[in-house]
Amino acid sequence: MNNGVSQPVLRQAGLIVLLAGQLLPQIDFSIVNVALDAISHSLNATETELELMVAVYGVAFAVFLAIGARLGDNLGRLKLFQAGVALFGVASLLCGVANSVWFLLAARALQGGAAALLVPQILATIHVSLSGRNHSRALGFYGAIGGLAFIVGQVLGGFLVSANIAGMGWRSVFLINLPVCLGILLVSHRWVPETRSQHAASIDRPGTILLSLVILCVLVPLALGPSLHWSLLCITLLSAAIPLLGLLWKVELRQEQRGAAPLLPPSLLRLPSVRFGLLIAILFFSCWSGFMFVLALALQAGAHLTPVHSGNAFIALGASYFVSSLLSSRVVARVGRTATLILGCAIQMCGLLGLILTLRGVWPHPGMLNLVPATVLMGFGQAFIVSCFFRIGLSDVPAPQAGAGSAMLTTVQQASFGIGSALLGAVFAQTLHHTGQYLDAALAALLAEFCLMMILLASAVAFHKRWQPVTAFQAHPQSVVAE
C-alpha cells in the first residue's frame, strides 16, 4: 500500500486534523445554500447569479482536482494540504467582504480551487500512512463525514445568518472558516506526516484546459439561458461542447500513447464499469446539488422560511444519510454493488415523490416536521448510491491505475456538483418566469430530478443484468480507491 519514500504512521490526532480539513469544503457546499436568499437581498443577485454562486465552486473544484493530486504527489501532500487550507481561508475572507455579486463569484471560484488543492491530500495521506484495520476505519470516517458535514452546514448556516452576529449576516457563513483554517494550520505540521510519491507525474495541461472548456460550454448556457431567453449564443456554446469532447478524447489518447499521465485515461474509459461510474456521477450528483439549491431557495424566497428554519428542514435528510452510510457496506456485502445501487435509487425516488406530494399539500407553510418523512427516505437512499459510486467505478480498474481512476471519477463528480445547480436551477428559473409561483418552479425542478433518476435506475437495472457475482474483495474495494 505504501508508495512513497518513507511514510510515517498517521496517528489519531493527525487523522482528526485531516478530517477537519475535509469538513471545510464539504460544509461550504451546503452552508451557502441556506444563505442564498440573504445574499440575494444584500447584493441584489438574480436567480441566475445565485446558480453561478453554487456552480463556480464545484466547477473550479473539479477542474483543479487532478492538478492538486499530482502536485501533492510530487511536492509533498502535507505541504499542499497546508497551502490549500491557507488559500481556502483567504478565499473565505474575500467571500465575507465581497461588495458585489461578481466579486463574490470570483472568490467562490478561488474557494473551489483551494478545495481542490487540499482534498486529494487527505485520502492519499490516509492511504499511504495507514494499513489494515486502521486504514479501513479511517476510510469509514472519511465516507461518513459527508453526512455530518451536510447537517453541520445546513444548521450552522441557518443559525449564523439568523443570529446576525456583529451585523455580519450572511457574511458570517464564510468568515467562520477563518478560525478553523488557522487552527488546522497551527497543528497540522506537528500531527500530520509529510508524504510524497516516489515517481513524479506530469500535469495534463491540454486535458485540463479542454475539460474546463467543455464544462464551461455546458455550465454557462444552462445558468444564463433563462435570463437570455435561450439566445443563439447559449445554443452555440452548448453545441460547442460536443466537438470539444471529441477533441478531448483525441488529446487524451495521444497523451496515453506517449506514456504521459492523462487526466481522463482512455484505457480506463473503455471499461464498462468505469463508464457506468461516470454516468452515476453525472446523473446523481447533478441531481443532488440541484436539489439542494432549488429547495433551499424555494423554502426561503417562496415560503419565506427564516434561514434557521430552512436549514433545520434538512436535518432529517442529513441524519438519515449519516446512518445509512454506516450501514451501506453491510448491504453491499450481502446483496452486491449494483443491487444496492438499484435499492438506493428506488428509496431516493420514493422520497422524492413523497416530497413533491408533501409540498403540494402543505404549501405555503412547509416546515421541518412535515418534510421529515420524505427527506428521511431521500437521505437513506442517497447514501446507498454514494457508497456504490466508487465501488462500481473502480471495480475493474487495475490496482496500478486506481489513483488515476479515482481522480477521474472524483473530477466528474465535482463537475456534476457544479453543473447540477445550473441545470435544475434553469428549470426552476424558467418555470418561475412563466408562472410567477415558487411552488410550481420547485415542483418542476423536482420532477426534472425524478426523470434524471429514472434514467439512472433504468441504466442500473440494465447494467445489473451483465454484472458478475460480487466477491468479498469487490464488495470492499477501499484498498484501491486512492492507490
C-alpha distance (Angstrom), angle and dihedral (degrees) to the residues before:
residue distance angle dihedral
M1 . . .
N2 3.76 . .
N3 3.78 110.8 .
G4 3.80 100.4 165.8
V5 3.75 134.8 87.3
S6 3.79 101.2 -103.9
Q7 3.78 115.6 -7.8
P8 3.83 117.8 -167.4
V9 3.77 118.6 -153.2
L10 3.81 117.7 -92.5
R11 3.80 109.2 -125.5
Q12 3.79 125.7 -150.9
A13 3.80 92.9 -99.3
G14 3.80 90.2 53.6
L15 3.80 90.9 49.6
I16 3.81 89.9 53.0
V17 3.81 89.9 52.3
L18 3.81 91.5 50.6
L19 3.80 92.4 47.8
A20 3.81 89.6 49.4
G21 3.79 86.9 54.9
Q22 3.79 89.6 50.1
L23 3.80 90.5 52.9
L24 3.82 92.5 58.1
P25 3.83 100.0 69.5
Q26 3.81 94.0 33.0
I27 3.79 93.8 52.0
D28 3.78 90.0 46.9
F29 3.80 90.2 58.2
S30 3.81 93.3 59.0
I31 3.81 101.2 28.1
V32 3.81 92.7 63.3
N33 3.80 92.5 56.6
V34 3.80 90.3 64.4
A35 3.82 90.8 51.3
L36 3.83 96.9 48.2
D37 3.80 97.0 98.2
A38 3.81 92.4 47.2
I39 3.82 90.4 48.4
S40 3.80 89.8 48.9
H41 3.81 92.2 55.5
S42 3.80 95.1 41.1
L43 3.82 98.0 48.2
N44 3.82 98.5 23.6
A45 3.80 90.1 -117.9
T46 3.79 120.1 177.3
E47 3.83 124.8 -136.6
T48 3.81 87.9 -101.2
E49 3.79 92.5 54.3
L50 3.79 90.3 47.3
E51 3.82 89.0 53.4
L52 3.79 89.6 51.9
M53 3.81 90.5 49.0
V54 3.80 89.3 62.6
A55 3.80 96.0 34.5
V56 3.82 101.0 51.4
Y57 3.80 90.3 55.6
G58 3.80 92.7 55.0
V59 3.81 94.2 41.9
A60 3.83 94.1 50.0
F61 3.80 88.2 46.6
A62 3.82 90.7 52.8
V63 3.80 97.5 43.6
F64 3.82 95.6 51.5
L65 3.81 98.3 35.0
A66 3.80 96.8 93.2
I67 3.81 90.6 43.4
G68 3.80 89.7 52.7
A69 3.80 91.2 50.8
R70 3.82 92.7 49.2
L71 3.82 92.9 46.7
G72 3.80 90.2 50.8
D73 3.79 91.8 50.9
N74 3.80 91.7 48.8
L75 3.82 104.3 36.3
G76 3.79 102.9 26.9
R77 3.79 130.3 -74.3
L78 3.80 97.3 -125.8
K79 3.79 90.2 49.9
L80 3.83 91.9 52.3
F81 3.81 91.7 42.6
Q82 3.81 90.2 55.5
A83 3.81 92.0 44.5
G84 3.81 90.0 50.8
V85 3.82 92.8 49.1
A86 3.81 91.4 48.2
L87 3.80 92.7 48.3
F88 3.82 90.1 46.0
G89 3.80 88.7 55.1
V90 3.81 92.1 50.0
A91 3.81 91.3 47.7
S92 3.82 90.6 48.6
L93 3.80 89.8 52.5
L94 3.81 90.4 51.1
C95 3.82 90.0 49.5
G96 3.79 89.9 50.5
V97 3.81 94.6 53.0
A98 3.82 96.9 39.1
N99 3.81 113.2 135.1
S100 3.82 97.8 -174.7
V101 3.77 138.1 39.7
W102 3.80 94.2 -116.1
F103 3.82 92.5 50.0
L104 3.80 88.3 51.8
L105 3.82 91.4 48.1
A106 3.80 91.2 53.0
A107 3.81 91.2 48.1
R108 3.82 90.7 48.9
A109 3.81 89.8 52.8
L110 3.81 88.6 51.6
Q111 3.81 88.9 50.8
G112 3.80 89.7 53.7
G113 3.79 91.2 50.1
A114 3.80 90.8 49.7
A115 3.81 90.8 50.2
A116 3.81 88.5 52.9
L117 3.80 89.5 57.1
L118 3.80 97.2 49.8
V119 3.82 104.9 34.8
P120 3.85 100.1 62.6
Q121 3.80 90.6 52.6
I122 3.82 91.8 60.0
L123 3.80 98.5 60.6
A124 3.82 92.7 37.0
T125 3.83 92.3 51.8
I126 3.80 91.4 48.4
H127 3.79 89.7 49.0
V128 3.80 98.5 51.4
S129 3.83 97.6 35.0
L130 3.81 101.4 48.5
S131 3.77 136.3 48.8
G132 3.77 141.3 -176.5
R133 3.79 118.2 -1.5
N134 3.81 94.1 -5.1
H135 3.81 90.1 54.3
S136 3.81 92.5 49.7
R137 3.81 91.8 45.6
A138 3.81 92.2 50.3
L139 3.80 91.2 50.1
G140 3.80 89.2 50.8
F141 3.80 89.9 55.2
Y142 3.80 90.0 45.2
G143 3.82 91.4 54.7
A144 3.80 96.2 42.5
I145 3.81 94.0 48.2
G146 3.81 89.4 77.6
G147 3.79 91.6 69.1
L148 3.80 91.7 46.4
A149 3.81 91.4 49.1
F150 3.79 89.3 50.2
I151 3.81 92.6 55.6
V152 3.80 94.9 41.8
G153 3.80 92.4 48.1
Q154 3.79 95.5 51.3
V155 3.81 97.8 42.5
L156 3.81 96.6 38.8
G157 3.80 92.0 46.2
G158 3.78 92.4 51.5
F159 3.79 92.0 47.6
L160 3.81 94.7 48.0
V161 3.79 95.1 48.6
S162 3.81 93.8 46.4
A163 3.82 94.9 41.8
N164 3.82 89.6 55.1
I165 3.80 90.9 -158.7
A166 3.82 110.6 -152.8
G167 3.80 87.8 -10.2
M168 3.81 91.6 -68.8
G169 3.82 95.7 126.4
W170 3.84 111.8 172.5
R171 3.81 91.3 0.2
S172 3.80 89.9 74.3
V173 3.83 91.5 68.2
F174 3.80 87.0 68.5
L175 3.81 99.9 33.6
I176 3.83 91.3 54.1
N177 3.81 86.3 72.8
L178 3.81 92.9 65.9
P179 3.85 99.6 75.2
V180 3.82 89.9 41.6
C181 3.82 92.0 52.8
L182 3.80 90.9 45.9
G183 3.79 92.1 50.4
I184 3.81 92.5 49.9
L185 3.80 91.7 49.2
L186 3.81 92.3 50.1
V187 3.82 95.2 54.6
S188 3.81 106.0 25.4
H189 3.83 96.2 83.3
R190 3.82 89.9 55.2
W191 3.80 100.4 45.7
V192 3.81 107.1 25.8
P193 3.83 116.7 71.8
E194 3.80 121.1 -133.1
T195 3.80 113.5 -116.8
R196 3.77 135.3 171.8
S197 3.79 139.1 171.2
Q198 3.79 121.6 -94.8
H199 3.78 91.0 -137.8
A200 3.80 116.9 56.5
A201 3.82 114.0 -141.6
S202 3.78 124.6 -154.6
I203 3.79 122.5 -122.2
D204 3.81 115.9 -109.1
R205 3.80 97.4 -128.4
P206 3.86 97.7 170.2
G207 3.81 91.3 48.3
T208 3.79 92.2 47.2
I209 3.82 92.7 49.9
L210 3.81 93.6 47.3
L211 3.81 93.0 46.0
S212 3.81 89.0 51.2
L213 3.81 90.6 51.9
V214 3.81 91.9 49.0
I215 3.81 91.6 51.0
L216 3.80 92.5 46.9
C217 3.82 91.6 48.5
V218 3.80 88.1 56.8
L219 3.80 99.6 36.3
V220 3.81 101.3 46.8
P221 3.84 97.3 51.6
L222 3.81 92.2 44.6
A223 3.80 92.0 50.5
L224 3.82 97.9 41.1
G225 3.82 99.2 31.7
P226 3.83 98.4 92.2
S227 3.82 94.3 46.9
L228 3.83 92.6 44.6
H229 3.83 92.4 44.3
W230 3.81 90.3 -119.4
S231 3.78 93.7 -66.3
L232 3.79 125.5 -166.8
L233 3.82 89.0 -94.8
C234 3.82 91.2 59.3
I235 3.80 93.0 48.2
T236 3.81 91.5 46.4
L237 3.80 92.9 51.6
L238 3.81 92.1 48.7
S239 3.80 90.8 49.1
A240 3.81 91.1 49.7
A241 3.81 90.2 62.7
I242 3.83 91.1 72.6
P243 3.84 99.2 58.3
L244 3.80 89.5 39.6
L245 3.81 88.9 56.5
G246 3.80 89.2 51.9
L247 3.79 90.8 50.1
L248 3.81 90.7 47.5
W249 3.83 89.7 54.7
K250 3.81 91.9 51.4
V251 3.79 93.1 47.3
E252 3.81 92.8 48.5
L253 3.81 90.8 47.4
R254 3.79 90.1 52.6
Q255 3.80 90.9 47.6
E256 3.79 91.5 52.7
Q257 3.81 93.0 47.0
R258 3.81 89.0 53.3
G259 3.79 90.3 54.4
A260 3.81 93.3 -110.8
A261 3.81 124.2 135.4
P262 3.84 107.0 -103.7
L263 3.79 121.4 -156.1
L264 3.85 90.8 -128.3
P265 3.84 106.0 27.1
P266 3.85 109.2 -145.9
S267 3.82 91.2 -150.3
L268 3.80 88.8 62.3
L269 3.79 93.7 42.8
R270 3.80 88.2 60.6
L271 3.82 90.0 64.4
P272 3.85 111.1 95.6
S273 3.81 92.1 -143.0
V274 3.81 91.6 54.3
R275 3.81 92.4 48.4
F276 3.79 89.8 49.3
G277 3.81 90.1 48.4
L278 3.81 88.9 54.4
L279 3.81 89.7 49.5
I280 3.81 89.4 53.1
A281 3.80 89.4 51.0
I282 3.80 94.9 48.7
L283 3.80 96.5 45.9
F284 3.79 104.2 34.1
F285 3.79 102.6 37.5
S286 3.81 90.7 44.9
C287 3.80 87.4 54.1
W288 3.79 92.4 47.1
S289 3.81 97.5 51.7
G290 3.81 92.6 39.2
F291 3.79 91.1 51.0
M292 3.80 92.4 50.6
F293 3.79 92.3 49.9
V294 3.81 96.6 45.2
L295 3.81 98.5 44.3
A296 3.82 94.2 45.4
L297 3.80 90.8 50.3
A298 3.81 93.6 45.1
L299 3.82 93.4 48.9
Q300 3.80 93.3 50.6
A301 3.80 105.5 31.9
G302 3.81 96.2 31.0
A303 3.81 106.6 31.1
H304 3.83 92.5 27.7
L305 3.79 94.9 -130.8
T306 3.77 115.5 166.6
P307 3.82 116.4 -111.3
V308 3.82 89.0 -105.4
H309 3.80 93.5 54.0
S310 3.79 91.6 42.5
G311 3.80 91.3 51.9
N312 3.80 92.3 45.9
A313 3.81 89.9 54.1
F314 3.81 88.0 71.2
I315 3.82 97.6 49.1
A316 3.81 94.4 92.5
L317 3.81 91.3 50.1
G318 3.80 92.9 50.5
A319 3.81 93.8 44.4
S320 3.80 93.2 50.6
Y321 3.81 89.8 46.7
F322 3.81 90.3 53.5
V323 3.82 93.2 49.2
S324 3.80 93.1 44.0
S325 3.81 92.2 49.8
L326 3.82 89.0 58.2
L327 3.81 90.4 52.1
S328 3.79 98.2 42.1
S329 3.82 98.4 86.1
R330 3.83 90.5 56.7
V331 3.79 91.2 50.0
V332 3.81 91.4 48.9
A333 3.81 90.8 49.5
R334 3.80 90.5 51.2
V335 3.81 103.9 42.2
G336 3.82 105.3 13.2
R337 3.78 135.7 -110.6
T338 3.78 103.6 -74.9
A339 3.81 93.3 41.4
T340 3.81 88.4 53.3
L341 3.80 89.6 48.7
I342 3.81 91.3 51.3
L343 3.81 90.4 47.7
G344 3.81 90.5 49.6
C345 3.82 92.0 50.0
A346 3.81 91.6 49.2
I347 3.82 93.0 49.3
Q348 3.81 93.0 45.1
M349 3.82 92.3 48.6
C350 3.81 91.7 49.5
G351 3.79 88.4 53.0
L352 3.80 90.6 47.3
L353 3.81 91.9 52.7
G354 3.79 88.8 46.5
L355 3.80 90.2 52.5
I356 3.81 91.6 50.8
L357 3.80 91.3 51.4
T358 3.80 91.8 43.9
L359 3.79 93.6 52.1
R360 3.80 90.8 48.8
G361 3.79 90.2 52.0
V362 3.80 102.2 43.0
W363 3.83 102.8 32.2
P364 3.01 128.2 153.7
H365 3.81 88.6 25.8
P366 3.82 107.2 50.8
G367 3.77 115.6 158.8
M368 3.76 144.0 171.8
L369 3.80 96.1 -87.7
N370 3.80 100.1 46.6
L371 3.83 90.9 48.0
V372 3.82 94.6 50.1
P373 3.86 100.8 88.9
A374 3.80 94.5 51.5
T375 3.80 97.1 40.1
V376 3.82 92.6 47.8
L377 3.80 89.2 57.5
M378 3.80 91.5 46.7
G379 3.81 93.8 50.8
F380 3.80 93.0 46.2
G381 3.80 92.5 51.6
Q382 3.79 94.1 43.4
A383 3.82 92.6 57.8
F384 3.81 90.3 54.7
I385 3.80 90.4 51.6
V386 3.80 93.7 48.3
S387 3.81 92.0 46.8
C388 3.82 89.7 56.9
F389 3.79 96.2 45.2
F390 3.81 99.0 83.8
R391 3.80 93.0 27.8
I392 3.80 91.4 60.7
G393 3.79 97.5 33.5
L394 3.82 93.9 52.7
S395 3.81 99.1 33.8
D396 3.83 95.4 103.1
V397 3.79 98.5 28.7
P398 3.82 113.2 116.7
A399 3.81 112.0 -114.8
P400 3.84 94.3 -115.5
Q401 3.82 88.9 57.4
A402 3.81 96.9 43.3
G403 3.81 91.9 103.7
A404 3.80 92.2 52.7
G405 3.81 91.2 45.6
S406 3.79 93.0 49.0
A407 3.82 91.5 48.2
M408 3.80 91.5 49.4
L409 3.81 94.0 50.0
T410 3.81 92.1 45.2
T411 3.81 91.7 48.8
V412 3.81 91.9 54.3
Q413 3.81 89.9 43.0
Q414 3.79 92.5 55.9
A415 3.81 92.7 43.0
S416 3.81 88.2 53.7
F417 3.80 90.1 51.9
G418 3.79 87.4 57.3
I419 3.79 96.8 43.9
G420 3.82 94.7 44.2
S421 3.79 95.4 68.1
A422 3.80 89.7 49.2
L423 3.82 93.0 46.8
L424 3.81 100.2 48.2
G425 3.80 89.3 31.0
A426 3.82 88.7 59.2
V427 3.82 90.3 52.8
F428 3.80 89.1 47.7
A429 3.82 94.2 48.1
Q430 3.80 94.1 44.3
T431 3.81 92.9 51.5
L432 3.79 92.2 44.3
H433 3.81 89.5 51.7
H434 3.82 91.8 53.5
T435 3.82 100.8 39.3
G436 3.80 104.7 22.3
Q437 3.83 88.4 -141.3
Y438 3.79 121.1 120.4
L439 3.81 91.7 -157.9
D440 3.80 91.8 56.2
A441 3.81 90.5 46.7
A442 3.80 92.9 50.1
L443 3.81 93.4 46.5
A444 3.81 91.7 49.1
A445 3.80 90.9 52.6
L446 3.82 92.0 46.6
L447 3.82 90.7 49.7
A448 3.81 89.1 50.8
E449 3.80 88.1 52.4
F450 3.81 90.1 49.7
C451 3.83 89.9 53.8
L452 3.82 91.1 51.4
M453 3.81 90.2 49.2
M454 3.81 89.3 50.3
I455 3.81 88.6 57.0
L456 3.80 90.1 49.9
L457 3.82 92.3 47.8
A458 3.82 92.6 49.2
S459 3.82 90.3 47.6
A460 3.80 91.2 49.4
V461 3.82 92.2 51.0
A462 3.81 90.8 49.6
F463 3.80 91.6 47.3
H464 3.81 91.6 47.4
K465 3.80 91.6 60.3
R466 3.80 91.5 67.3
W467 3.80 98.0 33.6
Q468 3.80 116.8 121.1
P469 3.83 121.1 -126.6
V470 3.78 112.2 -80.8
T471 3.78 116.9 -109.5
A472 3.77 123.6 -153.4
F473 3.81 90.4 -102.4
Q474 3.80 93.4 48.3
A475 3.78 91.3 52.3
H476 3.81 90.0 56.7
P477 3.80 107.4 36.6
Q478 3.78 96.1 153.0
S479 3.77 90.6 113.8
V480 3.79 91.5 70.6
V481 3.78 99.8 37.0
A482 3.77 95.7 94.7
E483 3.78 101.9 17.4
